[in-house]
Amino acid sequence: MPNKRRNRGNKNKEDTMTPRNDKDTQIQDYEDDKIEKMQEADLKKLIRTLRSSQKQILKLQKSLMDKLENLSRENEILSRNQNEMKQRVEYEIVIVMRNHNEMKTSIDQMTNTLESLKNRMGEAEERISDLEDREQERIQSDQRKEEEIRNLKNIVGNLQDTIKKLNIQVLGVPEGMEREKGLEGLFSEIPAENFPGLEKDRDILVQEAHRTPSKHDQKRSSPQHVVIKLTTVKQKEKILKCAREKRQITLRGSPIRLTADFSSETLQARREWRDIAQVLREKNCHPRILYPAKLSFVNGGERKTFHSTGLFKRFVKALKGRLRHQYNSTGGLQYSTLRNRQINRTEDQQGDSRFK
């Protein structure tokens, strides 16, 4: 409306300034009305457009304000979180530094402990080394003592065997049989009863006779042995040879046995040779247990003599090694050749049977 009034006012001014023409005035009025109508429509459209734009601007402003509020809230939250993170990081840094200091202290303590342990280990190794040296010296000393004891036992055994070299043991003589004639007179009946050829031999003389052990054991079922000491070794060997040849010896009808008198060590050594001698006897090696405790046998036409079972076992081990080597070099090859021939012959026979 204000615009219309302005336009009309402008028209009035123009009318007053210019002279009027009727035709021109009608045409001008028509055009003015048309222009006014067009301007009013455009103004309405413009107003609607402005109002819609204003609404959109308001909406946009509102959304921007909302976004700004959201951003401000998020910024506050971020700043708050940042502060919390900063505080937490500072707290963690404090804890880490404290732990670092504690770890450093612990490492220093452990280092000191390790150093002390190393020193103690060094001292312990020195003590252990000293103890090992002492132990080695003790072992060597014990070995020397054992060797000396073995040597002393051998010396004592040899002395006993030397003392007993003239002795003969009579086993199985009943208790109390010697009451009439004594043990010496009783022994003189043995050659007369078993060895007529030795009855008149005046060289056989008895130095002394006694039973052993000296104290009678009530639990012992067999009678005590009788030990006869002769004057010469020749007499003893003669009687024992006759006893080996006759094998069955009697005294007043009772069976007895004559053996050489040895020390306990020599008897144990002779017992160890018995099983070995039996095996060698089965192999026709003609073994003999010599005085005091030696083994003699024939091997490959040559007579071998061993003083201990250890030496004999080493000899047997070396002999087995040589025999195994000979078998591998000759016998094993021959055996494998014969075996291959038998296998080939069997396969040929099987092939012929299949062909038929």
C-alpha positions in Angstrom: 0.0 0.0 0.0 2.7 2.6 0.7 4.2 1.8 -2.7 0.9 2.4 -4.4 0.5 5.8 -2.8 4.0 6.7 -3.8 3.3 5.7 -7.4 0.1 7.7 -7.4 1.9 10.7 -5.9 4.5 10.4 -8.7 1.7 10.3 -11.2 0.1 13.4 -9.8 3.4 15.2 -10.0 3.8 14.2 -13.6 0.3 15.2 -14.3 0.8 18.6 -13.0 4.0 19.0 -14.8 2.8 17.8 -18.3 -0.4 18.9 -20.1 -3.1 16.1 -20.3 -4.4 14.5 -23.5 -7.6 12.4 -23.2 -6.4 9.4 -25.3 -3.1 9.5 -23.8 -4.6 9.8 -20.4 -6.7 6.6 -20.9 -3.8 4.6 -22.2 -1.6 5.8 -19.5 -4.2 5.0 -16.9 -4.6 1.5 -18.3 -0.9 0.9 -18.3 -0.5 2.2 -14.8 -3.3 -0.1 -13.5 -1.6 -3.0 -15.3 1.8 -2.1 -13.8 0.3 -1.7 -10.4 -1.4 -5.1 -10.7 1.9 -6.7 -11.8 3.8 -5.0 -9.1 1.4 -6.1 -6.4 1.7 -9.8 -7.6 5.5 -9.6 -7.7 5.5 -8.0 -4.3 3.3 -10.8 -2.9 5.6 -13.4 -4.4 8.6 -11.5 -3.1 7.0 -11.3 0.3 6.2 -15.0 0.3 9.8 -15.8 -0.9 11.2 -13.5 1.8 9.0 -15.1 4.5 10.0 -18.6 3.4 13.6 -17.5 3.3 13.2 -16.0 6.7 11.8 -19.2 8.0 14.6 -21.2 6.4 17.1 -18.7 7.8 15.5 -19.1 11.2 15.7 -22.9 11.0 19.2 -22.7 9.8 20.0 -20.3 12.6 18.4 -22.6 15.1 20.2 -25.6 13.7 23.5 -23.7 13.8 22.8 -22.6 17.3 22.0 -26.3 18.2 25.2 -27.4 16.6 27.1 -24.6 18.3 25.7 -25.8 21.6 26.5 -29.4 20.8 30.0 -28.4 19.8 30.4 -26.3 23.0 29.2 -29.3 25.0 31.5 -31.6 23.2 34.3 -29.2 23.6 33.6 -29.0 27.3 33.5 -32.8 27.5 36.8 -33.0 25.5 38.4 -30.4 27.7 37.2 -32.3 30.7 38.4 -35.6 29.3 41.7 -34.0 28.4 42.1 -32.7 31.9 41.3 -36.1 33.3 43.7 -37.7 30.9 46.3 -35.2 31.8 45.8 -35.9 35.5 45.8 -39.6 34.8 48.9 -39.4 32.7 50.6 -37.4 35.4 49.5 -39.9 38.0 50.8 -42.8 35.9 54.0 -40.9 35.3 54.4 -40.5 39.1 53.6 -44.3 39.6 56.0 -45.2 36.8 58.7 -43.0 38.3 58.1 -44.5 41.7 58.2 -48.1 40.2 61.3 -47.1 38.3 63.0 -46.0 41.4 61.9 -49.1 43.3 63.1 -51.3 40.4 66.4 -49.4 40.4 66.7 -50.0 44.1 65.8 -53.7 43.7 68.3 -54.0 40.8 71.0 -52.4 42.9 70.1 -54.8 45.8 70.1 -57.8 43.4 73.5 -56.7 41.9 74.9 -56.5 45.4 73.4 -59.9 46.3 74.8 -61.4 43.1 78.2 -60.0 43.9 78.0 -61.5 47.3 76.8 -64.8 45.8 79.7 -64.8 43.3 82.1 -64.2 46.2 80.5 -67.0 48.2 80.5 -69.3 45.1 84.2 -68.5 44.6 84.8 -69.4 48.2 82.6 -72.5 47.9 84.5 -73.6 44.7 87.8 -73.2 46.5 86.5 -75.3 49.4 85.1 -77.9 47.1 88.4 -78.0 45.2 90.2 -78.4 48.6 87.7 -81.1 49.5 88.1 -82.9 46.2 91.9 -82.8 46.6 91.5 -84.2 50.1 89.0 -86.8 48.9 91.4 -87.8 46.1 94.2 -88.0 48.6 92.0 -90.1 50.9 91.0 -92.4 48.0 94.6 -92.8 47.0 95.4 -93.4 50.7 92.6 -95.9 50.9 93.8 -97.6 47.7 97.3 -97.8 49.1 95.9 -99.2 52.4 93.8 -101.7 50.5 96.8 -102.7 48.4 98.9 -103.0 51.6 96.1 -105.1 53.2 96.0 -107.3 50.1 99.7 -107.6 50.2 99.7 -108.4 53.9 96.9 -110.9 53.3 98.9 -112.5 50.6 102.0 -112.5 52.8 100.0 -114.0 55.7 98.4 -116.5 53.3 101.8 -117.5 51.9 103.2 -117.8 55.4 100.3 -120.0 56.4 100.6 -122.0 53.2 104.4 -122.3 53.9 103.7 -123.4 57.5 101.0 -125.8 56.3 103.0 -127.1 53.4 103.9 -130.3 55.2 100.4 -130.8 56.5 97.7 -133.3 55.4 94.1 -133.0 56.4 92.2 -136.1 57.2 88.4 -135.6 56.8 85.7 -137.8 58.2 87.6 -139.5 61.1 85.0 -140.2 63.8 85.4 -138.4 67.2 87.0 -140.5 69.9 88.6 -143.1 67.5 92.1 -141.8 68.5 91.7 -142.6 72.2 93.6 -145.9 72.0 96.6 -145.1 69.8 96.4 -141.3 69.5 96.2 -139.4 66.2 99.7 -140.4 65.1 99.1 -144.1 65.6 95.7 -143.7 63.9 97.3 -142.1 60.9 99.8 -145.0 60.6 96.8 -147.3 60.0 95.8 -145.4 56.8 98.8 -146.5 54.6 98.5 -150.1 56.0 94.8 -150.2 55.1 94.8 -148.4 51.8 98.4 -148.2 50.4 100.2 -151.5 51.0 103.2 -150.2 49.0 103.7 -147.4 51.5 103.3 -149.5 54.6 107.1 -150.3 54.9 108.2 -146.8 53.8 110.2 -145.6 56.8 110.6 -142.1 55.4 107.0 -141.3 56.3 107.3 -139.8 59.8 104.7 -137.7 61.6 105.9 -134.7 63.5 102.6 -133.8 65.2 98.9 -134.3 64.8 95.8 -132.5 66.1 92.2 -131.8 65.4 90.9 -128.5 64.0 89.2 -126.4 65.1 90.5 -126.9 68.6 87.1 -126.3 70.2 84.3 -128.8 69.3 81.1 -127.1 68.0 78.0 -129.0 69.2 76.0 -127.7 66.2 78.6 -129.1 63.8 77.3 -132.5 62.4 80.6 -133.6 60.8 83.6 -134.6 63.0 86.6 -132.2 63.4 89.3 -132.5 60.8 92.6 -134.2 61.7 95.8 -132.3 60.7 98.9 -134.4 60.3 102.3 -132.7 59.9 104.9 -134.7 58.1 108.7 -134.2 58.0 109.0 -133.6 54.2 106.9 -132.3 51.3 107.9 -135.4 49.3 106.2 -137.7 51.9 103.0 -135.6 51.7 102.9 -135.6 47.9 103.5 -139.3 47.8 100.5 -140.0 50.1 98.2 -137.6 48.3 99.2 -139.1 44.9 98.3 -142.5 46.2 95.0 -141.1 47.6 94.1 -139.6 44.2 94.9 -142.9 42.4 92.8 -145.0 44.8 90.0 -142.4 45.3 88.1 -144.4 47.9 90.1 -144.2 51.3 88.9 -145.9 54.5 89.9 -146.0 58.1 88.7 -149.1 60.0 86.0 -149.4 57.4 84.8 -145.8 57.7 85.2 -143.6 54.5 87.7 -140.7 54.9 89.3 -138.2 52.6 92.9 -136.9 52.4 93.6 -133.4 51.2 96.4 -130.8 51.5 96.1 -128.3 54.3 95.7 -124.7 53.0 94.9 -121.3 54.4 91.3 -120.0 54.1 92.4 -117.5 51.3 94.0 -120.3 49.3 91.0 -122.6 49.8 88.7 -119.9 48.5 91.0 -119.4 45.5 91.0 -123.1 44.8 87.2 -123.2 45.1 87.0 -120.4 42.5 89.1 -122.5 40.1 86.9 -125.6 40.4 84.0 -124.6 38.1 86.5 -123.2 35.5 88.5 -126.5 35.7 85.3 -128.5 35.2 84.4 -126.5 32.0 88.0 -126.9 30.7 87.8 -130.6 31.5 84.7 -130.9 29.3 86.6 -129.1 26.5 89.5 -131.7 26.8 92.0 -129.0 27.9 93.4 -131.2 30.7 93.2 -128.7 33.5 95.1 -129.0 36.8 95.0 -126.9 40.0 98.6 -126.5 41.1 99.9 -125.6 44.5 98.9 -123.4 46.1 96.1 -122.0 43.9 97.1 -121.9 40.2 95.3 -123.2 37.2 97.1 -124.9 34.4 95.5 -126.2 31.2 96.4 -127.0 27.5 95.4 -124.5 24.8 96.4 -125.0 21.2 99.1 -127.6 22.2 100.6 -125.2 24.7 100.1 -125.4 28.5 99.0 -122.1 30.1 99.2 -121.2 33.8 97.3 -118.5 35.6 97.7 -117.3 39.2 94.4 -115.5 39.5 90.9 -115.7 38.0 91.2 -112.0 36.8 94.1 -112.9 34.6 92.2 -115.9 33.3 89.1 -113.9 32.5 91.1 -111.3 30.6 92.8 -114.1 28.6 89.3 -115.6 27.8 88.0 -112.2 26.7 91.0 -111.6 24.4 90.6 -115.2 23.0 86.9 -114.5 22.3 87.8 -111.3 20.4 90.3 -113.2 18.3 87.8 -116.0 17.6 85.1 -113.4 16.6 87.5 -111.7 14.3 88.5 -115.0 12.7 84.8 -115.9 12.3 84.0 -112.5 10.7 86.9 -112.7 8.3 86.5 -116.4 7.2 83.6 -118.3 8.8 81.1 -115.5 8.6 81.8 -115.0 4.8 81.6 -118.8 4.2 78.3 -118.9 6.2 76.8 -116.0 4.3 77.8 -117.6 1.0 76.3 -121.0 1.9 73.1 -119.2 3.1 72.8 -117.3 -0.2 73.2 -120.6 -2.1 70.5 -122.2 0.0 68.1 -119.3 -0.6 68.8 -119.3 -4.4 68.3 -123.1 -4.5 64.9 -122.7 -2.6 63.7 -119.9 -5.0 64.7 -122.0 -8.0 62.7 -125.0 -6.7 59.7 -122.7 -6.0 59.9 -121.3 -9.5 60.0 -124.8 -11.0 57.0 -125.9 -9.0 55.0 -122.8 -10.2 56.0 -123.5 -13.8 54.7 -127.1 -13.6 
